Amino acid sequence: MSDIRRLSPLKYRSIFISDLHLGFRGCQVQFLLDFLRSTQCKQLYLVGDIVDLWAMQGRVYWPDAHNQVVRELLDKARNGTEVIYIPGNHDELMRTHLDLSFGEIRICDERVHTTADGRCFLVLHGDRFDRVVQHSPWLAQIGSQAYDRLLALNGWLSRVRAALGFKYWSLAGYLKRKVKDAVNYIGNYEQAVAAEARERRLDGMICGHIHHAEMRTIQGITYCNCGDWVESCTALVEHHDGRLELLRWTDTYPESLAILAPVPALALAQAG
């Protein structure tokens, strides 16, 4: 029996990704490209902070790999995937174009998504539940600059670890999990998001914003945060039976489909 593996994509009913931060040096674009090329779905939700306009205010950073991400998204939209773009605070300029389509990508402020098993989820970025962003945007931008410096250090550390043969690990994510104020902030945010879904009599909420992938039940509400592509490289996926799952692509990456080495012609001939 041949052990040649087929390059067939992972197929889901829906995929939710947030906080790509294209235009920011900390974007884990190679993981992101691999994920997009390795998956197919009927609906793809871009849950905010897709383009980081804050990071590009001083100096524009836009390598070709970031163009490749945009092309992948446009190709999916042209080839039958319904792509919904829900802006966040880092790309809030897109909120001036709500209910319009660009390259068949629809821009919405929020969306109610119904799963295959009939559950209703409110999908939005989540910055409206962040008191700092809502009431002190200048303070949020200062915090963002400090966070950017931490992520720059995180990127350097990741390259060193990769050179030494270690798997991906996020210093920023580790500190966020350990610092008490950050833990309390995440907990308060999750409670506020769940309360909104409960008030609207929905089954759950799908959001991003805080770069903390999570899926859990909060007082009867299914809270889902699809994470980010700066620290955790995570996505929320819906299977065809309605089941929801969080994927951490840095764990899946060595077995992912798009990065498999091309099969040598000799091996193909032998397999035939």
PyMOL commands that set and color helices and strands:
alter all, ss='L'
color gray80, all
select helices_A, chain A and resi 29-38+64-78+92-97+127-129+131-135+137-163+171-178+180-199+249-255+265-271
alter helices_A, ss='H'
color red, helices_A
select strands_A, chain A and resi 10-17+39-46+82-85+101-102+105-107+111-114+120-123+204-207+214-218+221-225+234-238+244-248
alter strands_A, ss='S'
color yellow, strands_A
deselect
rebuild
show_as cartoon
